[in-house]
Amino acid sequence: MSRKAINRIKVVLVEKNLSSKWLAEQLGKNEATISRWCTNDVQPTLNTLASIAELLGVQITDLINNEQK
């Protein structure tokens, strides 16, 4: 069974040339947590997603995969 990519955190980090380690440091989170978000194993809360968007200088909608399937 394939897992649907709900968030685009990993994609936006790559586009901004930033690492998941950097994001973990900025948010005060464990790198493993960021990794699980980037692989879509788990999802961050909406408040956390808003913080990520602010840190990356993007809209929160840029972090959400809006492809319909």
Secondary structure, DSSP 8 states (H G I E B T S, - for coil): ------B-HHHHHHHTT--HHHHHHHHT--HHHHHHHHTTSS---HHHHHHHHHHHTS-GGGGB-----
